Amino acid sequence: MEKLKRTWPALLLIAVLVAVWHLAVVQTASLIFPGPGQVLAGAAELAQDGTLWQHIGASLMRVATGFMLAVMVAVPTGLWMGRVDAVYHTLNPLFQILRPISPIAWIPLAILWFGVGDVAPVFLIFLAAVFPMIVQTANGVHTIEQRYLHAAMNFGVSRQKMFHQVIVPAVLPEIVVGMRVGLGVAWLVVVAAEMIVRNSGLGYLIIDARNAGNRYDLVVASMVIIGVIGLLLDAAMRRLERLDSVRWRYGG
């Protein structure tokens, strides 16, 4: 019941927006822009022939690959930067230069280096996710309360044990926050990244539907599906943030 009380305002707002959308299409008698019913019918058409699931699966696979590669690079690099000042002062300026560059700006180079297969979008997704996680992880190490480190040193804990049993668990909330931000950006970029692939993914579906007879019902359906999946991915990351093993640093 409590959960319903929290969600009904959002559901009501969505219902109002859909109603406004429907009325706007009816009042303007638009022959091009689809109404909610046409979008739903288009999505059902794709779902029935299996095309929709293939595109969703391709997009999720590319995001998962690029995101996991980013995690494997970003977390060790961020921890290293956070613990060693010389490394931080050497690498941080470079990352701060690269971080504001939109992954979309890398598309011409990605095509040049990797062609128009799966590697190019994975590379772009990696770029989108890796820098937020590096910065967040390094900042997390810098904000660890010194009492944890002092308590470990007072008990004679070795540097290796301190790293694995104190530093990593203490910075885990910041790592998860960085992962949440990185995953959100990665899912945002996948649409643009897939516009350069040959035959799969939700980004490809949008371009293909536009070129195949102006099927704007499929274009909008793809956009809505991308938004819903993004919401579900963010909800999964928020649940991860609430795990006791992640929140122990703030247990007090």
Secondary structure, 3 states (H helix, E strand, C coil): CHHHHHHHHHHHHHHHHHHHHHHHHHHHCCCCCCCHHHHHHHHHHHHHCCHHHHHHHHHHHHHHHHHHHHHHHHHHHHHHHHHCHHHHHHHHHHHHHHCCCCHHHHHHHHHHHHCCCCHHHHHHHHHHHHHHHHHHHHHHHHCCCHHHHHHHHHCCCCHHHHHHHHHHHHHHHHHHHHHHHHHHHHHHHHHHHHHHCCCCCHHHHHHHHHHCCCCHHHHHHHHHHHHHHHHHHHHHHHHHHCCHHHHHHHCC
